[in-house]
Amino acid sequence: MQRYFVSGNDMSETNVTITGDDANHIAKVMRMENGDHIICSDSQGRTVLCEITAVDRDSVHASVIEEIQEQKESPIQVTIAQGIPKGDKLETIVQKGTELGAKGFLPFSSSRCIVKWDEKKGQKKILRLAKIAKEAAEQSHRSVIPDVFSPVSFTTLLKQATDFDYKIVAYEEEAKEGETKRLAEVLYSMSPGSTLLCAIGPEGGFSGQEVSELKEAGFVSCGLGPRILRTETASSYLLSAVSYHFELMR
């Protein structure tokens, strides 16, 4: 059954209104009609089963049949702080990270970033990433769309890290030295409802100075298993580990 996100203003106790691209998708692509059923979420955790009552030129109207009680969100709120990578890797990171339960994505610039964020095209890029997150959330039946934040500097990342309960930095040198315990130790110390910020470097990784500054800011330096991962793979590994620990082992 098709799922769509709507703003809170467009979802009341009894009715839902869908506009924009989603309305066009329902009417022109899916060719749905009155009486067809869809699932709608308000991205605040409320999900409802609806019956379409009217398909207009620019909007679709539906009535709420019943509330859907489901637990699709991770017990741990994980934000991925991602060093800006080359090409379309950030799109892959957002898409797969959304499917695996990330709460948010915070791109940042660092000394070893190969590419620099283009401010002129930046807003358009963020809007595209937000759309990718929305579509991935719908596809994976999530009830919340992850946040996609505008890029920040490395210094700003350190300042914003104070908002999180736990902080880790994925550091390839730890994996090279055989470090395999710290991630598990962090996960075992967490409890449902905790917030976790995971800093992942770009293709060139972090400099030694940056790792020192991250540690001073309270980050735990971890290896992500015994292998060296690509920057676009690291967040998927971390989110899978969180899911296994808090969703499959409970």
N, C-alpha and C positions, 0 to 999 in steps of 0.2 A: 504494500500500500504506500502511496506517495506521501512524503512528509515535507512540511514547509514551516519556515520560521516567519513569524509576524511580530510586529512591535506590540508592546503592551497596550498601546492606545487602540489597536485594531482588534483586540480580543477582550470581549466582555464575558460575563458569566454564561451568557446564552448564545452569543453570536461572534463570528469571526469574519473580518474583511481582508482579502488578499489583493494587493495591487502590484504594479511594476512588472518585472520580468517573471515573477512567479505566477502572476495572473495570466500572462501570455503563455507560459508553459502549460498551465492547466487547460486553457481554452484552445490553443493552437497546436501544441505538441502532443499533449496527452488526449486532447479532444474529449475532455470530461463534460458531463451534462448534469442537469438537476437530478438529485438522487444518488449520485456517486459519492463515495466516502473518501476522505483524506484525513491525515493526522497533522495537527498544527501544534507548534510549541512557541512560547513567548520569550524564549532564551533566558528566562528566570527560573526555570524548573517546572513550569506548568505545561502539561501536554494533554491534548484533548482529541477525541475522535469526533469528526464533524461530517455532516451531510450537506453537500452543495445544494443551495436553494436558488441561486441566480448566477448566471454567467453574463456579465455585461461587457462592453467594449474594452474598458480599462480596469475592471475589477471583478473579483469573484466573491460571492457572499455564501456563507455556510452557517448552519446552526449546530450548536454543541450537542452531541448525543450523550457523551459520558466523559468523565475524567479518566485519564490513563495513569495509573500508578506504576512507575517503573524506576529502577535505579540504574542509570546508564553512566553517571558521572563518577569519576575516580574519587575515592575517599580522601586522597591527598591532592591538594591543589598545586600542580606543578607548572611553573613558568620556565620556558626555555629562553635563556639569554644567549643569542646566537651571534657569533662574530660574522660580519657580513661576508658571504661567500661569492664566488664568481657565478656568472650566468644565471640560470633559473633554479639553482639549487635551493634558494630560500623558499621558492614555491613548493618544491618537493618536501622540504622540512615542515612547512606549515600544513600541507595536506596530510602527510603521514602522521605528524604529531597530533593533529586533530583527531584522526582515526584512533590513535592510541591513548587519547584522554587528556592531552595538555590543556591547562587552563588559560595559558597566554603565551605570546611570543614577543620577545624584546630584542630586536636586532641592535648591535652595537659596533662601533668602529674601534679598531685596536691597531697596534703598531705593525702587525704582520698581515693586515687585510690587503689583499692584492688589488681589489677594486675599491674605489671611493664612492660613497653614496651621492647620486646626482640629485641635488636639492630641487632642480627644475622639474624633474620627472618623479620626484619622490612621492608626492601625494597620490599621483596616479598609480604608482607601484603599490602603495599601502592599500589603496582601494581594491586593487586586483588581489592582493594577498587576503584581504578581508572577505572577498567573494569566494576565494578558494576555501577559506576556513568554513564559511557558511555552507557551501556545497558538500564539503567533506563531513561536516556535522550532520547534515541531512542524510547523507549516504550511510553513515555509521550509526544512525538512529540516536544521536545524542540529544539531550534536552537543553543544552547550552552551547552557544557559539563562542569559541575561544576569542580572547582579545588579541588583536595584532597592533602593537604599539609602533609609533614612529621611532626611527633609529636614534640612539643616544651615544654620547662619547663614553670612553672607558671610565673616565672620572665620574660621570653621572651614574653609570652602572654601579659603581662602588657605593655611591650615596643612596641609591634606591634599594640596595641590598638590605638596608636596615629594616625594611618593611616585611621581611620574610622570617619565618621561624627557623628554617634550616637553609644552608647554602652549601653547594658543592661546586667544584671546578673539575671538569674532565681534563686530565693532564696526561698526555701520551708518555711522558718520561716516567710516570708512575707505573704504567703498564710495562714499559721496557725493563723496569727494575723488579717486576714480578708482584707489584702491589695488587692484591685482589680482595682485601677484607674491608676497607673503609666504607665503600658504598653500602655493603650489607650492614655494617655497624650503624650507619646513619639511618637506614630504613628501619632497623629494629628499634631505634630510639624514638621514632616518630609514632604518632597516633592519628586516627581518622580526624580530619579537620585541619591538620597541620598544613602549612604552606612551605613549598620547597622551590628554591631558585637554583637552576643548574646552568652554569656558565660553560659554553663550548666555544673553543677558538675557531678561527677561519682556517683555510687550507694550510697556512703556515704555522698554525698553533699559537700558543702564548709564549711570550718572551719570559725569561727567568724573572725579570723585574716585575712583570705583570702578575705572575703567579705569587710572588712575594707580597704584592699589594693586595691581591685577592685574599691571601691567607690572613693578612693583617686586618682585613675587613670581615673576617669570620668565616670565610669559605674553607671547607675541608677538601683537600686535594685528593682526588680518587683516580684509580685506573678503572676503565670500563671493560673488565675481563682481561685475558692474557694477550689479546690481539690488538693491533693498531687499527683504529677505525677511521674512515673518512669523516669529514665534518658533517656531511649530510646523513650519515648513518648513526652518529653518536647519540642524538636525541631519541631516536627510535629504540636504541638499546636501553637507555635510561628509563624511558616510559614503559617499556616492556617489563623491566625489572620491578618497577613500582606496581604495575598491574599484577604481576605474579605474586608479589609479596602481600598486597593488600586486597586483591580481589579473588585470586585462585586459592590462596592458602588459608583464607579466613574460615 
